Amino acid sequence: MPFDFCNIGPNPDTVKPTAFLFPILLVFLLSSCKTSIVQTPIIFDQERKELSLEYLENRYGLDQNEATIIPKMVVIHWTAIPTLEKSFAAFYESKLPNFRPEIASASALNVSVQYLIDRDGTIYQLLPDNTFCRHVIGLNHCSIGIENVGNGDTHPLTDAQLKSNIKLIRQLAKKHPIEYVIGHHEYTQFEDHPLWLEKDKGYRTVKYDPGEAFMSKLRPRLKNLNLKELPK
């Protein structure tokens, strides 16, 4: 069920738009609405909570009672999976599936993100903004993850996804102290940054998502958010 829908339409007792004026008024009212987001939660049961707390302590040295974060960063991903249904299924379970051996040694916690954007631009919220998700090495404790259905080859990210990322990030920046917006492929630039907490210097993976082309389109549209530049 979508939320944040605006109640649009003129008051018939006070406004009598002509056939020409009404479409203009409708566009104006729609533009003032918050971005519509479909609530589609994944499992966050006791097992996922315990695995999240273990991850926070073992990987980052953070001893917490709740698997929560204060978001200071947004990390953009692609799923490398061609459909919404299969992408959602990849995040749904609490434990990591057997076909992810390259990250299984770090934790049995399954990967997840707070948001998933379909190829038509529809935004789905999988978990609350302040819930800990495993989606980026070293920075999970302070970042909101946005996954986009597709990849950089057979299913390149769409213009609709770009527009939805922009709208969603703008909305998140109003709610949280967001300092950085990065592509997943840029995460290692933070290795010497105060936000970086990964304790194992050997635990790294090479990432290409969502790529420089996508980020070069995204960043200019976020300039007025006064985000910080990435570490060199």
Phi, psi and omega in degrees: 000121180294151174232171182067025173289139176273148171276103186254160178120143182285156173284116185296342180281340185237339184233130178232076184292147174283171179300331181280321186283325187300315178301323179294316179297320181296317178298318180298316181293320178296323182293339180271355179286151169290158178296130179284134183229132180268123179280113181223077189290144170266174181295129166225076182266188181298323179297315180293322178298312182297318178295324178294316179294322176297318179299313180301320181282314185287321183272326189243351183072025181256117179262102184237155175271335180232146181275072183234163180225162165252107186292124175237359186209149170242130180246125182263134181231166158242154186280337189062021178234133191282345184233156177298316185298314181289327177295315178299317181297328181295331182262347195295313186285158182284325184258149181295135178290162185294340185273016177243056184295335184292341178238354182295331181293336180280327181184153175275356180295132179288154175288154178194168174217168177281329185226146177227126182247122180284171185291338176273002178095355178295133182259128178244132176261120183267327180213159178299155183305321186265013176271134179296131177230147178264105182213349182208126182299134173084344191229007181300330186290348184223014189231144170265130180260136174240115176262140177244128182294120179138195180206194182259011187232272184286334179228069181297150181297147190262166175296325178296322177292320177301312181297321180290324175300315180300311181298315182295316180297320177299319179292319180295323181293337176282336185262334189226158179281065183287123180254331185225146167233120185229156168277150180305325181292350182259004190297328183290347176294348181261009186302328179255016182268150178302334179285342183283126183234358181299124185277335183268109182291344180267356183265093179217149171229149179274126181239149180238352185270148352273007177094158182295325182299315180293316182292329179290336174277326185284313189300316180300334181278356181245010187303322185285001176276352179056046178288156178280151176285151179292148174301145180278000000 
